[in-house]
Amino acid sequence: MTKHTSPSQWRNRAGATTAVAAALGLMILTSGCSDSESQTSALTGVSATQAAETTAPSLSLSQLPASMNLTTTQQTQLGEAIDQLNSDRQRLHSEFQRGPRGGGRFGDRIRRTMGANAEPPMVTFLESSSEILDADQFQTLCEYLVSNRPERGQGGEGIRHEGRGRMMGHLASELGLSDQQVSAMQDLMKSYGEQFRTLMESVLDGTVSAEDGVAQATQLAESLKGEMAGILTPDQLAKWEELKQDRIDQGIDRRLENLDTQLTRRAEFLTRVLQLSDAQSSQVEQILLASIPARERILTGVQNGTIPPQVAIMMGLQIEQQILTDIKAILTDEQIQKLEAMKDLIPHGMKMAGRGHGFGGGF
């Protein structure tokens, strides 16, 4: 007799949770993560950036490299910015510790706590720091922060999956998955997750073109779909697709409604942190807003099933790489230096063709 996994058993099985968490990453790939969570952050729930913020150790002025050669005034101003960063992170951490008792997803709860237009603490800190430091000092600060940021395995990833056990239990119950199916799905999703991450890294590093990335992601998506059909029954697979599409539709509707707002906020961030002139600021906003039709085509393609979510991510990277090229063309050397320095710290949707997640106009 086939043994089925109950919702309570599912929640207690780390391997099963990992398997379907990876699967859900494909299911909800374009669900938008609300205004403060975006693009490749599995695109729903808590972003990796927000999760990592809650586990980041407190920063102090004395920890910063002496090579920054801060003046007395800079020390005072940067010390105040650091205090604000630590305070904001502590508020995020406290909200996470409250858990689901606060009601709703973390993104909703944190907006109630920190305000409807709350930005990740690191974004605010970078804005303040860019006004205090010169380009070389700012670069040194960013390099220090990158080398000392918490990894997902140090707590952020676990926090990011808040409430996912309940979701997994619901999915197991809905699909009636057996233990054997859970194990097979775990192996499948681990394998394809690693392949997709490797492909994305190759595109980001420039060893694979964005165009080739789209083609390879299309092949991976088709292969994954075929192997899933060999694990799930036709009824289970149909139910899976139904649940996946429901989730995608909800997220995409939110993203389509807010694209212009998200991209305008992203332009405002770049204006502040790069200290753009009025002319540059206007050009950056125009570059970002001009990408809306392409983003809408991708999102509606995922929504109507003509673009696999994995392929949508690669197509989004194509957009971001072109935006990065266009924006760099209007920046000074010093502004480019700042942009490059902070790339690995700011959310993916704001940093254009780099690593990270969070607030902004991703897609």
C-alpha positions as CSV (number, residue, x, y, z in Angstrom):
1,M,0.0,0.0,0.0
2,T,1.4,3.4,-0.9
3,K,2.1,5.6,2.1
4,H,1.1,9.2,1.9
5,T,2.7,12.1,3.7
6,S,0.3,13.9,6.0
7,P,0.5,17.7,6.5
8,S,2.0,17.3,10.0
9,Q,4.6,14.8,8.8
10,W,5.5,17.2,5.9
11,R,6.2,20.0,8.3
12,N,8.5,17.9,10.3
13,R,10.5,16.6,7.3
14,A,13.3,19.0,6.4
15,G,14.1,17.2,3.2
16,A,10.6,17.4,2.0
17,T,10.3,21.0,2.9
18,T,13.5,21.8,0.9
19,A,12.2,19.9,-2.1
20,V,8.9,21.6,-2.4
21,A,10.4,25.0,-1.3
22,A,12.5,24.7,-4.4
23,A,9.5,23.7,-6.4
24,L,7.5,26.6,-5.2
25,G,10.4,28.8,-6.2
26,L,9.4,27.8,-9.7
27,M,5.7,28.0,-9.0
28,I,5.8,31.6,-7.7
29,L,8.6,32.9,-9.7
30,T,6.9,36.1,-10.8
31,S,4.6,36.7,-7.9
32,G,6.2,40.1,-7.3
33,C,7.0,40.0,-3.5
34,S,5.1,43.2,-3.0
35,D,6.5,46.7,-3.4
36,S,9.5,46.0,-1.2
37,E,10.4,42.5,-2.4
38,S,11.3,41.6,-6.0
39,Q,12.6,39.6,-8.9
40,T,14.7,36.6,-8.3
41,S,13.9,36.3,-4.6
42,A,11.6,33.3,-5.3
43,L,9.3,36.2,-5.9
44,T,7.0,35.8,-3.0
45,G,6.9,36.2,0.8
46,V,10.1,37.5,2.4
47,S,12.9,38.6,0.3
48,A,16.4,37.3,0.9
49,T,17.6,40.8,1.4
50,Q,15.1,41.4,4.2
51,A,15.8,38.0,5.7
52,A,19.6,38.6,5.8
53,E,19.0,42.1,7.3
54,T,17.4,40.5,10.3
55,T,20.4,38.3,11.0
56,A,23.1,40.9,10.2
57,P,25.4,41.7,13.2
58,S,25.4,45.3,14.5
59,L,27.8,47.5,12.7
60,S,30.1,50.0,14.5
61,L,32.3,52.8,13.3
62,S,35.3,51.2,14.9
63,Q,35.0,48.1,12.7
64,L,35.4,50.1,9.5
65,P,38.7,50.0,7.6
66,A,41.2,52.6,8.8
67,S,42.1,53.2,5.2
68,M,38.8,55.2,4.8
69,N,40.6,58.1,6.6
70,L,37.4,59.6,7.9
71,T,37.5,63.2,9.1
72,T,36.0,64.1,12.5
73,T,32.8,65.4,10.8
74,Q,32.5,62.3,8.7
75,Q,33.0,60.1,11.7
76,T,30.1,61.9,13.5
77,Q,27.8,61.8,10.5
78,L,28.6,58.2,9.5
79,G,28.2,57.1,13.2
80,E,24.7,58.5,13.2
81,A,23.9,56.7,9.9
82,I,25.2,53.4,11.4
83,D,23.1,53.9,14.5
84,Q,20.0,54.3,12.3
85,L,21.0,51.1,10.3
86,N,21.3,49.1,13.5
87,S,18.0,50.4,14.8
88,D,16.2,49.6,11.6
89,R,17.6,46.1,11.5
90,Q,16.6,45.5,15.1
91,R,13.1,46.5,14.3
92,L,13.0,44.0,11.4
93,H,14.5,41.4,13.7
94,S,11.8,42.0,16.3
95,E,9.1,41.7,13.7
96,F,10.5,38.4,12.5
97,Q,10.7,37.1,16.0
98,R,7.0,37.8,16.5
99,G,6.3,35.3,13.7
100,P,2.9,34.9,12.1
101,R,1.2,36.1,15.3
102,G,1.3,39.6,13.8
103,G,-0.9,38.4,11.0
104,G,-0.2,38.2,7.3
105,R,3.1,37.9,5.4
106,F,6.2,39.5,6.7
107,G,6.1,42.1,3.9
108,D,2.7,43.2,5.0
109,R,3.6,43.2,8.7
110,I,6.8,45.2,8.2
111,R,5.0,47.9,6.3
112,R,2.7,48.2,9.3
113,T,5.7,48.5,11.5
114,M,8.0,50.7,9.5
115,G,5.6,52.5,7.2
116,A,3.9,51.8,3.8
117,N,6.9,53.0,1.8
118,A,9.6,51.4,4.0
119,E,12.9,50.6,2.3
120,P,15.4,48.0,3.4
121,P,17.7,49.4,6.0
122,M,20.8,48.9,3.8
123,V,19.2,51.0,1.0
124,T,18.7,53.9,3.5
125,F,22.2,53.5,4.8
126,L,23.8,53.6,1.4
127,E,21.9,56.8,0.5
128,S,23.1,58.5,3.7
129,S,26.7,57.2,3.3
130,S,26.9,58.4,-0.3
131,E,26.3,61.9,0.9
132,I,28.9,61.7,3.6
133,L,31.8,59.9,1.8
134,D,33.8,60.6,-1.3
135,A,33.8,57.9,-4.1
136,D,36.9,56.1,-2.8
137,Q,35.7,56.0,0.8
138,F,32.2,54.8,-0.4
139,Q,33.9,52.0,-2.4
140,T,35.9,50.9,0.6
141,L,32.8,50.9,2.8
142,C,30.8,48.8,0.3
143,E,33.7,46.3,-0.1
144,Y,33.8,46.0,3.7
145,L,30.1,45.5,4.0
146,V,30.0,42.9,1.2
147,S,32.8,40.9,2.8
148,N,31.1,40.9,6.2
149,R,27.4,40.4,5.3
150,P,25.6,37.4,6.6
151,E,25.1,34.5,4.2
152,R,21.7,32.9,3.8
153,G,22.8,29.8,5.5
154,Q,23.5,31.9,8.7
155,G,19.8,32.3,9.3
156,G,18.3,34.4,6.5
157,E,17.2,31.5,4.4
158,G,15.4,29.8,7.3
159,I,13.6,33.1,8.1
160,R,12.7,33.6,4.5
161,H,10.6,30.4,4.6
162,E,8.4,31.6,7.4
163,G,5.1,29.9,7.3
164,R,6.2,27.6,4.4
165,G,5.7,24.5,6.5
166,R,1.9,25.3,6.6
167,M,2.0,25.9,2.8
168,M,3.8,22.6,2.2
169,G,1.3,20.8,4.4
170,H,-1.5,22.2,2.3
171,L,0.2,21.2,-0.9
172,A,0.9,17.7,0.3
173,S,-2.7,17.3,1.3
174,E,-4.0,18.8,-2.0
175,L,-1.8,16.6,-4.2
176,G,-1.9,13.5,-2.0
177,L,1.9,13.0,-2.4
178,S,3.4,9.7,-1.2
179,D,6.7,9.5,0.6
180,Q,8.3,8.2,-2.6
181,Q,7.0,11.1,-4.6
182,V,8.3,13.6,-2.0
183,S,11.7,12.0,-2.2
184,A,11.7,12.0,-6.0
185,M,10.6,15.6,-6.1
186,Q,13.3,16.6,-3.6
187,D,16.0,15.0,-5.9
188,L,14.5,16.5,-9.0
189,M,14.2,20.1,-7.6
190,K,17.7,20.0,-6.1
191,S,19.2,18.9,-9.4
192,Y,17.3,21.5,-11.5
193,G,17.8,24.2,-8.9
194,E,21.5,23.7,-9.1
195,Q,21.5,23.8,-12.9
196,F,19.4,26.9,-13.0
197,R,21.6,28.7,-10.3
198,T,24.7,27.8,-12.3
199,L,23.1,29.2,-15.5
200,M,22.1,32.4,-13.8
201,E,25.6,32.9,-12.3
202,S,27.1,32.4,-15.8
203,V,24.8,35.0,-17.3
204,L,25.5,37.4,-14.5
205,D,29.3,36.8,-14.8
206,G,29.1,37.3,-18.6
207,T,30.4,33.8,-19.5
208,V,27.0,33.1,-21.0
209,S,25.1,35.7,-23.0
210,A,21.6,36.7,-21.8
211,E,20.3,35.4,-25.2
212,D,21.9,32.0,-24.6
213,G,20.6,32.0,-21.0
214,V,17.1,32.4,-22.3
215,A,17.5,29.4,-24.7
216,Q,19.1,27.2,-22.0
217,A,16.5,28.1,-19.4
218,T,13.8,27.2,-22.0
219,Q,15.4,23.8,-22.4
220,L,15.7,23.3,-18.6
221,A,12.0,24.2,-18.1
222,E,10.9,21.7,-20.7
223,S,13.0,19.0,-19.3
224,L,11.8,19.7,-15.8
225,K,8.2,19.6,-16.9
226,G,8.8,16.2,-18.5
227,E,10.4,14.7,-15.5
228,M,7.7,16.0,-13.2
229,A,5.2,14.2,-15.4
230,G,7.1,11.0,-14.6
231,I,6.7,11.5,-10.8
232,L,3.2,12.9,-10.4
233,T,0.1,11.3,-11.7
234,P,-1.9,13.2,-14.4
235,D,-4.4,14.4,-11.8
236,Q,-1.6,15.5,-9.4
237,L,0.2,17.3,-12.2
238,A,-3.0,19.0,-13.3
239,K,-3.7,20.1,-9.7
240,W,-0.1,21.3,-9.4
241,E,-0.4,23.5,-12.5
242,E,-3.7,24.9,-11.2
243,L,-2.2,25.8,-7.8
244,K,0.9,27.3,-9.5
245,Q,-1.1,29.4,-11.9
246,D,-3.4,30.7,-9.1
247,R,-0.3,31.9,-7.2
248,I,1.3,33.4,-10.3
249,D,-1.8,35.2,-11.3
250,Q,-2.1,36.9,-7.9
251,G,1.5,38.0,-7.9
252,I,1.6,39.2,-11.5
253,D,-1.5,41.3,-11.1
254,R,0.2,43.1,-8.2
255,R,3.3,43.7,-10.3
256,L,1.5,45.0,-13.3
257,E,-0.4,47.5,-11.2
258,N,2.8,49.0,-9.7
259,L,5.5,48.8,-12.3
260,D,5.7,52.6,-13.0
261,T,5.7,53.4,-9.2
262,Q,8.4,50.8,-8.6
263,L,10.6,52.0,-11.4
264,T,10.2,55.6,-10.4
265,R,11.3,54.8,-6.8
266,R,14.3,53.0,-8.2
267,A,15.2,56.1,-10.2
268,E,14.8,58.2,-7.1
269,F,17.2,55.9,-5.2
270,L,19.8,56.1,-7.9
271,T,19.4,59.9,-8.0
272,R,20.1,60.2,-4.3
273,V,22.9,57.7,-3.9
274,L,24.8,58.6,-7.2
275,Q,24.0,62.3,-6.7
276,L,22.7,62.7,-10.2
277,S,22.1,66.0,-11.8
278,D,18.6,67.0,-12.7
279,A,19.3,66.1,-16.4
280,Q,20.8,62.7,-15.4
281,S,18.0,62.0,-13.1
282,S,15.4,62.6,-15.8
283,Q,17.4,60.4,-18.2
284,V,17.6,57.5,-15.7
285,E,13.9,57.7,-15.1
286,Q,13.2,57.7,-18.8
287,I,15.5,54.7,-19.3
288,L,13.7,52.7,-16.5
289,L,10.2,53.6,-17.5
290,A,10.9,52.7,-21.2
291,S,11.4,49.1,-20.1
292,I,7.8,48.8,-18.9
293,P,6.4,47.4,-22.1
294,A,9.0,44.7,-22.2
295,R,8.4,43.8,-18.6
296,E,4.7,43.7,-19.2
297,R,5.2,41.3,-22.1
298,I,7.2,39.0,-19.9
299,L,4.8,39.1,-17.0
300,T,1.7,38.5,-19.1
301,G,3.6,35.7,-20.9
302,V,4.1,34.0,-17.6
303,Q,0.5,34.6,-16.6
304,N,-0.9,33.1,-19.8
305,G,1.5,30.2,-19.8
306,T,3.5,31.1,-22.9
307,I,6.7,31.9,-21.0
308,P,8.0,29.5,-18.3
309,P,8.9,31.3,-15.1
310,Q,12.6,30.2,-15.3
311,V,12.8,31.8,-18.8
312,A,11.1,34.9,-17.5
313,I,14.0,35.4,-15.1
314,M,16.5,35.2,-17.9
315,M,14.5,37.6,-20.0
316,G,14.4,40.0,-17.0
317,L,18.2,39.8,-16.8
318,Q,18.4,40.8,-20.5
319,I,16.4,43.9,-19.7
320,E,18.5,44.7,-16.7
321,Q,21.8,44.3,-18.6
322,Q,20.6,46.7,-21.2
323,I,19.4,49.2,-18.6
324,L,22.8,49.0,-16.9
325,T,24.6,49.8,-20.2
326,D,22.2,52.7,-21.0
327,I,22.6,54.2,-17.5
328,K,26.3,53.9,-17.4
329,A,26.5,55.8,-20.6
330,I,25.2,59.0,-18.9
331,L,27.2,58.7,-15.7
332,T,30.6,60.2,-14.7
333,D,33.5,57.9,-13.8
334,E,32.9,58.7,-10.2
335,Q,29.2,57.8,-10.4
336,I,30.1,54.5,-12.1
337,Q,32.6,53.8,-9.4
338,K,29.8,54.2,-6.8
339,L,27.3,52.1,-8.8
340,E,29.8,49.3,-9.2
341,A,30.8,49.4,-5.5
342,M,27.3,49.0,-4.2
343,K,26.0,46.4,-6.7
344,D,26.4,43.5,-4.4
345,L,24.6,45.2,-1.5
346,I,21.4,46.6,-2.9
347,P,18.3,44.6,-3.9
348,H,18.4,43.0,-7.3
349,G,15.5,45.0,-8.6
350,M,17.4,48.2,-7.9
351,K,20.9,47.2,-8.9
352,M,20.6,46.1,-12.5
353,A,22.0,42.8,-13.6
354,G,23.6,41.9,-10.2
355,R,23.0,39.6,-7.3
356,G,20.6,40.3,-4.5
357,H,16.9,40.9,-3.8
358,G,14.4,43.2,-2.4
359,F,12.8,46.6,-3.0
360,G,12.4,48.3,-6.2
361,G,11.5,47.8,-9.8
362,G,12.9,44.4,-10.6
363,F,10.2,43.0,-12.7
